[in-house]
Amino acid sequence: MMTSIKYYFNTHPLRFAIFSGLIFRLFAVIFSKGFGFFDDHFLILEAAQSWVDGTDYNYWLPSETDPTRQPQGHPYFYIGIHFLLLKLQTMIGLTDPQGKLYLIRLLHALWSLLTVYYGFKIVYKKSNIQVASWVGLALSLYWFFPFLCVRNLVEIACIPPMVMATWLVVKNEQKLNTKDSLLVGVMLALAFSFRFQTVIFSAGFGLALLLLRVPIKYLILIFLGFVGTVFITLGILDIYVWGKPFVEFMAYVQYNIDNATVYGVDVWHMYISIILGLLIPPVSILVFVGYFKNWKKEPLLFWPTFLFFAFHTYFPNKQERFILPIVPFIIILGFIGGYQIVIKYQWQTKKWFKNIILFCVIINLILLPVLTLSYSKRNRVEAMCYIAKQNDCVRLIIEDSNREDDFTMPPQYYLNNWSSTYGITKKFTPDSMLAHYKNLQAKDKPNYVVFMQAENITQRVDSLRKRFPTLHYEATIEPSFIDKTMHFLNPLNDNQTTYIYKIR
């Protein structure tokens, strides 16, 4: 069996990479429910589904009753794709929230395989079949890829067009033609339409083309392809919604300037640590060093990635997902340079080097199925699914009194109910909730309480029951294994047990 697999990998490396990547992504499509980060759910699915249901959950659209609403800085193009997918499924009778996400995860999985295909071709053109084979396998089966590739993350969705734009230049050995020049602009624009910050990558792309002495007429065509596509994907949408083009992008820029140091501020070397950790040390060290080895020889593979990396390293607001768009490019150029280092010093014949590779492969094979099959944020998702099945939810109270002034947002996409949610915190106390409850009309009174976290749960339930004597226990939702692990590694990951009560 192993001999047959090895033979097929050696004789058909690209097919092997695509097929193996597809298998693990299909497992993720089926088993990796939930959401990985705040943004891939609340800034994509919640907005899109609320629009399908005829509401505006996040208040992102203009309103005749609220003339003060302004653009918030969100990529309508990507959200709009989800709106169309969810709307289509609703029109043909698919209404189960979990069921609709199988198709969305599948489409994301297939989209991500373009990165594997074109990443392989880039390396084959720039190095040799052996390095290309390992890059293809890495882009398919690095432990984090199947999980991330089925998420609704703009940081992942923007990668395939960035890789395709790179390939269009590489395949011509910098000798572009009119068609490919326009396509390069289109691809970079698509990436920008998904994730605004890829404009930094595009700037580095332009710098690399200048260093490669690409004729000015092709640079102009790339620019025209970029601007034309962005106008279609973003400008027209903003004109339709707000009456002006590109207002969401300008709002996004202004928001990040105003809030650069408000949240997510971390040490300058945060992204170096993330890359070294994701790619599994000590091999990750070799890949990272290899990435810098050919910075002069391969400007197209180096400068777009480096400028993107440098910008995010300098910018105070740092979150793990921000760096994801360039991880495949670090793998591509890092494997090319790393291979050159290995051959130069003949490490491939050393036992210690083979043991290091074996160690990293084993670690990857352990982490890969664990993450691929994980149900992320299970406690929050299943709590909403449980309440939705009761068919009697009016409104929710989220009891999160271990927190100071903000509560854990419930994923109401799974609840099929867009009524506003109340949150009990240290500042908005049970007494505050009771006073507000008494002033509500009967049709608006919340009738379900979701307690977040097990800490002080007995005292918290007793405290709320004193104000709401009919409070009755319904269910306990445990977090998944991956959620427990993430909370153990970082207590800021609020992935704890959830308790559901009902006010009868």
C-alpha positions in Angstrom: 0.0 0.0 0.0 2.7 2.5 1.0 4.8 1.5 -2.0 1.9 2.2 -4.3 1.2 5.6 -2.7 4.9 6.5 -2.9 5.0 5.4 -6.6 2.0 7.5 -7.5 3.4 10.5 -5.7 6.7 10.2 -7.6 5.0 9.6 -11.0 2.1 12.0 -10.7 3.0 14.6 -8.0 0.5 17.3 -9.0 -2.4 14.8 -9.2 -1.4 13.4 -5.9 -1.3 16.8 -4.3 -4.7 17.8 -5.7 -6.3 14.5 -4.8 -4.9 14.3 -1.3 -5.8 17.9 -0.7 -9.3 17.3 -1.9 -9.8 14.3 0.3 -8.9 16.2 3.5 -10.8 19.3 2.5 -13.9 17.1 1.9 -13.5 15.7 5.5 -13.3 19.3 6.7 -16.4 20.1 4.6 -18.4 17.4 6.4 -17.0 17.5 9.9 -15.4 20.9 10.5 -18.6 22.8 11.4 -18.8 26.1 13.3 -16.5 29.0 12.7 -12.8 29.6 13.3 -12.7 33.3 14.0 -15.1 36.1 14.8 -14.9 37.6 11.3 -15.6 34.5 9.2 -19.0 34.2 10.9 -20.2 37.5 12.2 -18.9 39.7 9.4 -19.9 37.3 6.6 -22.6 34.8 7.3 -24.6 36.8 9.8 -24.8 39.8 7.5 -25.6 37.7 4.4 -28.3 35.6 6.0 -29.9 38.5 7.7 -30.2 40.2 4.3 -31.7 37.0 2.9 -34.3 37.1 5.7 -35.2 40.6 4.9 -33.4 42.2 7.9 -30.1 44.1 8.4 -28.7 42.5 11.4 -25.5 44.6 11.6 -27.1 47.9 10.4 -24.7 48.0 7.5 -27.2 49.2 4.9 -28.8 52.6 4.4 -32.1 53.1 6.1 -34.9 55.5 5.5 -35.7 55.5 9.2 -32.1 56.1 10.2 -30.4 58.7 8.0 -27.3 58.7 10.2 -26.0 55.3 8.9 -22.7 55.4 7.2 -20.5 52.9 5.4 -18.7 50.6 7.9 -15.8 49.4 5.7 -16.8 45.9 4.7 -16.2 43.9 1.4 -19.7 43.8 -0.1 -18.3 41.6 -2.9 -17.5 38.6 -0.7 -20.5 39.1 1.5 -22.6 39.4 -1.6 -21.4 36.1 -2.9 -22.6 34.5 0.3 -25.9 36.3 0.1 -26.5 34.9 -3.4 -25.5 31.3 -2.3 -27.8 31.5 0.8 -30.6 33.1 -1.2 -30.4 30.4 -3.9 -30.5 27.6 -1.3 -33.5 29.2 0.4 -35.3 29.5 -2.9 -35.0 25.8 -3.6 -36.3 24.9 -0.1 -33.0 24.4 1.9 -33.5 26.2 5.2 -31.4 24.3 7.7 -28.5 26.6 8.7 -26.1 23.7 9.1 -27.2 22.1 5.9 -26.6 25.3 3.8 -23.1 25.5 5.0 -22.0 22.2 3.5 -22.3 23.7 0.0 -20.5 26.9 1.1 -17.6 24.9 2.7 -17.4 22.7 -0.4 -17.1 25.7 -2.7 -14.4 27.2 -0.5 -12.5 23.9 -0.5 -12.6 23.6 -4.3 -11.5 27.3 -4.7 -8.5 26.7 -2.4 -7.2 23.9 -4.6 -6.3 26.5 -7.2 -3.5 27.6 -4.8 -2.2 24.0 -4.9 -2.3 23.8 -8.6 -0.7 27.1 -9.5 1.7 27.0 -6.6 3.0 23.7 -7.9 3.4 25.1 -11.4 5.3 28.2 -10.2 7.8 26.1 -8.3 8.2 23.6 -11.2 9.0 26.6 -13.4 11.4 28.2 -10.9 13.1 25.1 -9.5 12.5 21.4 -10.3 9.9 18.6 -10.1 11.2 17.4 -6.7 10.7 20.8 -5.0 7.4 21.4 -6.8 6.2 18.0 -5.5 6.9 18.9 -1.9 5.4 22.4 -2.3 2.2 20.9 -3.8 2.0 18.5 -0.9 2.7 21.3 1.6 0.0 23.5 0.2 -2.4 20.5 0.3 -1.7 18.9 3.6 0.0 21.3 6.0 -2.0 20.7 9.1 -3.8 24.0 9.1 -4.8 24.3 5.4 -7.9 22.0 5.2 -9.5 23.6 8.3 -8.8 27.2 7.2 -9.7 26.5 3.5 -13.4 25.8 4.3 -13.8 28.8 6.5 -15.5 32.0 5.2 -12.3 33.9 5.7 -11.4 36.8 3.3 -7.8 36.2 4.3 -8.0 32.7 2.7 -10.4 33.4 -0.1 -8.1 36.1 -1.5 -5.1 33.7 -2.0 -6.0 31.8 -5.2 -6.2 35.0 -7.4 -2.9 36.2 -5.9 -1.2 32.9 -6.8 -2.8 32.9 -10.3 -1.6 36.5 -11.0 1.9 35.4 -10.0 1.8 32.3 -12.3 0.6 34.4 -15.3 3.9 36.4 -15.0 6.1 33.4 -14.2 4.8 31.2 -17.0 5.9 33.8 -19.6 9.3 34.3 -17.9 8.4 38.0 -17.5 7.5 38.3 -21.2 3.9 39.3 -20.9 1.3 39.6 -23.6 -1.8 41.7 -23.7 -4.3 39.0 -22.6 -2.2 37.8 -19.6 -1.4 41.4 -18.6 -5.1 42.2 -18.3 -5.7 38.9 -16.5 -3.0 39.8 -14.0 -4.8 43.0 -13.2 -8.1 41.1 -12.9 -6.7 38.6 -10.5 -5.0 41.2 -8.3 -8.3 43.1 -8.3 -10.3 40.0 -7.2 -7.9 39.5 -4.3 -8.4 43.1 -3.4 -12.2 42.8 -3.6 -12.0 39.9 -1.1 -9.4 41.5 1.2 -8.6 45.2 1.0 -5.1 44.8 2.5 -3.9 42.9 -0.5 -3.4 46.3 -2.1 0.0 46.1 -0.3 0.8 42.9 -2.1 -0.3 44.5 -5.4 2.1 47.4 -4.7 4.9 44.9 -4.2 3.8 43.1 -7.4 4.2 46.3 -9.3 7.6 47.0 -7.8 8.8 43.5 -8.8 7.6 44.0 -12.4 9.6 47.3 -12.5 12.7 45.4 -11.3 12.1 42.8 -13.9 11.9 45.6 -16.5 8.5 44.6 -17.8 7.5 47.0 -20.7 5.4 50.0 -19.6 2.5 49.1 -22.0 2.0 45.8 -20.1 2.1 47.6 -16.7 -0.6 50.0 -18.0 -2.7 47.0 -19.1 -2.3 45.4 -15.7 -3.4 48.7 -14.1 -6.4 49.0 -16.4 -7.4 45.4 -15.6 -7.1 46.1 -11.9 -9.1 49.4 -11.9 -11.8 48.0 -14.3 -12.4 44.9 -12.2 -12.4 46.8 -8.9 -15.0 49.2 -10.3 -17.2 46.2 -11.2 -16.8 44.3 -8.0 -16.7 47.1 -5.5 -17.5 50.5 -7.2 -20.8 49.5 -8.8 -21.9 47.8 -5.5 -21.2 50.9 -3.5 -23.0 53.1 -6.0 -26.0 50.8 -5.8 -26.0 50.8 -2.0 -24.7 54.3 -1.1 -24.8 56.3 -4.3 -21.0 56.7 -4.4 -18.2 54.4 -5.5 -15.6 52.9 -3.1 -17.1 54.4 0.1 -16.8 51.1 1.9 -13.0 50.9 1.1 -12.5 54.5 2.3 -14.4 53.8 5.5 -12.3 50.7 6.0 -9.1 52.7 5.7 -10.3 55.4 8.0 -11.5 52.9 10.6 -8.1 51.2 10.7 -6.3 54.6 11.0 -8.6 55.6 13.8 -8.3 52.3 15.7 -4.8 51.2 14.9 -3.9 51.0 18.6 -7.3 50.3 20.1 -7.3 46.5 20.0 -5.2 43.6 18.9 -1.9 45.4 19.6 0.9 42.9 19.9 4.7 42.6 19.8 6.5 43.4 16.5 7.7 39.9 16.0 4.3 38.3 16.4 4.0 37.3 12.7 7.4 35.8 12.6 6.4 33.6 15.6 3.2 32.6 13.9 4.9 31.6 10.6 7.6 29.6 12.4 4.9 27.9 14.5 2.5 27.1 11.6 5.2 25.6 9.4 6.5 23.5 12.3 10.0 24.0 13.6 12.8 23.3 13.0 11.8 22.8 9.3 10.0 26.2 9.5 13.3 27.9 10.3 14.8 26.4 7.1 11.8 27.6 5.1 11.9 31.1 6.6 15.7 31.4 5.9 15.2 29.9 2.4 12.5 32.6 1.7 15.2 35.3 2.0 17.9 33.5 0.1 16.6 34.4 -3.3 15.3 37.9 -2.7 17.4 39.4 -5.5 16.9 36.5 -8.0 13.1 36.1 -7.5 11.7 39.6 -7.0 8.2 38.6 -8.0 8.0 35.9 -5.3 9.8 38.1 -2.7 8.8 41.7 -2.8 4.9 41.4 -2.8 5.1 39.1 0.2 7.8 41.0 2.0 6.0 44.4 1.7 2.8 42.7 2.9 4.7 41.2 5.8 6.6 44.4 6.7 3.4 46.5 6.7 1.6 44.2 9.0 4.6 43.9 11.3 4.8 47.7 11.5 1.1 48.3 11.9 0.1 48.1 15.6 -3.2 46.2 15.2 -2.2 42.5 14.8 -4.3 39.4 14.6 -3.2 35.9 13.6 -5.4 35.7 10.5 -4.0 39.0 9.0 -0.8 37.3 7.8 -2.5 34.2 6.2 -2.7 35.6 2.6 1.1 35.3 2.2 1.8 32.0 3.9 1.6 30.0 0.6 4.1 32.4 -0.9 6.5 32.0 2.0 6.1 28.2 1.5 6.8 28.5 -2.3 9.9 30.7 -2.1 11.0 29.2 1.2 11.0 25.6 -0.2 13.0 26.8 -3.2 15.6 28.5 -1.1 15.6 25.8 1.5 16.2 23.1 -1.1 19.2 25.1 -2.4 20.6 25.3 1.2 20.2 21.6 1.7 21.9 20.7 -1.6 24.7 23.1 -1.0 25.6 21.6 2.4 24.6 18.1 1.4 22.2 17.8 4.4 20.0 15.4 2.5 22.6 12.6 3.2 22.8 13.4 6.9 20.9 11.3 9.4 20.2 14.2 11.7 18.5 16.1 8.8 16.4 13.1 7.9 15.3 12.7 11.5 14.3 16.4 11.6 12.2 16.0 8.5 10.6 12.8 9.9 9.8 14.6 13.2 8.1 17.4 11.5 6.1 15.1 9.2 4.9 13.1 12.2 3.9 16.2 14.0 2.0 17.4 10.9 0.3 14.0 10.6 -0.9 14.2 14.2 -2.2 17.7 13.9 -3.7 17.4 10.5 -6.7 15.0 11.3 -7.3 16.6 14.7 -7.8 20.1 13.2 -9.4 18.9 9.9 -12.2 17.0 11.8 -12.7 19.7 14.5 -15.9 21.4 15.3 -14.8 24.9 16.1 -17.0 27.1 18.5 -19.2 24.1 19.1 -20.7 25.3 22.4 -21.9 28.6 20.9 -23.2 27.1 17.6 -25.0 24.1 19.2 -26.6 26.3 21.8 -28.3 28.3 19.0 -29.3 25.1 17.2 -30.9 23.6 20.4 -32.9 26.8 21.0 -33.9 27.0 17.3 -35.4 23.5 17.4 -37.7 24.5 20.2 -39.5 26.9 17.8 -40.5 29.3 20.6 -37.6 31.6 21.1 -38.6 35.3 21.4 -35.3 36.8 22.4 -32.1 35.8 24.1 -30.3 36.9 27.3 -26.6 36.0 27.3 -25.4 35.7 30.9 -21.7 36.5 30.7 -21.3 38.2 34.0 -17.6 37.0 34.3 -16.9 39.7 31.7 -16.6 43.4 32.4 -18.8 45.3 29.8 -19.2 43.2 26.7 -20.7 39.8 26.3 -20.0 36.8 24.0 -22.0 37.3 20.8 -24.3 34.4 20.0 -24.2 33.2 16.3 -27.8 34.0 15.5 -27.4 32.6 12.0 -28.1 29.2 13.5 -31.0 30.6 15.6 -33.2 31.7 12.7 -34.1 34.7 14.9 -32.7 38.2 14.4 -34.2 39.9 17.4 -31.7 41.9 19.4 -29.9 40.1 22.2 -29.4 41.3 25.8 -26.2 40.6 27.6 -25.6 40.5 31.4 -22.1 41.6 32.4 -20.5 43.1 35.4 -21.8 46.5 34.3 -25.2 45.4 33.0 -26.2 43.4 36.1 -29.2 41.0 36.7 -31.0 43.9 38.3 -30.5 46.0 35.2 -31.9 43.2 33.1 -34.9 42.8 35.4 -35.7 46.5 35.2 -35.5 46.5 31.4 -37.5 43.3 31.2 -40.4 44.8 33.1 -40.6 47.7 30.6 -40.9 45.4 27.6 -44.1 44.3 26.0 -45.0 40.7 26.4 -44.2 39.9 22.7 -40.7 41.3 23.2 -39.7 39.7 26.5 -36.7 37.3 26.2 -37.5 33.8 27.2 -34.1 32.0 26.9 -30.9 32.6 28.9 -27.6 31.2 27.7 -24.9 31.1 30.4 -21.4 31.4 29.0 -18.5 29.7 30.9 -18.7 27.3 33.9 -17.0 29.8 36.3 -19.2 30.7 39.2 -22.1 29.1 37.4 -24.1 28.0 40.5 -24.0 31.5 42.0 -24.8 33.1 38.7 -27.9 30.9 38.1 -29.1 31.5 41.7 -28.6 35.2 41.3 -30.7 35.3 38.0 -33.3 33.0 39.4 -34.0 35.4 42.3 -35.0 38.0 39.6 -36.7 35.4 37.3 -38.2 32.7 39.5 -39.4 30.6 36.6 -35.9 30.1 35.3 -35.7 26.5 34.3 -32.7 24.4 33.2 -32.8 23.1 29.6 -29.4 21.8 28.4 -25.6 21.9 28.7 -23.5 22.2 25.6 -19.9 21.1 25.9 -17.1 22.6 23.7 -15.3 20.5 21.2 -11.9 19.0 21.8 -10.2 21.7 19.7 -12.1 24.4 21.6 -11.0 23.0 24.9 -7.4 22.8 23.7 -7.5 26.4 22.4 -8.8 27.7 25.7 -6.1 25.8 27.5 -3.4 27.3 25.4 -4.9 30.8 25.5 -7.7 31.5 28.1 -8.7 34.5 26.0 -10.3 32.0 23.6 -13.7 31.9 25.1 -14.6 28.3 24.2 -16.1 27.0 27.4 -19.2 25.1 28.4 -22.6 26.7 27.7 -25.7 26.3 29.8 -29.2 26.9 28.4 -32.1 28.0 30.7 -35.6 29.0 29.8 -37.8 31.7 31.5 -41.2 30.0 31.6 
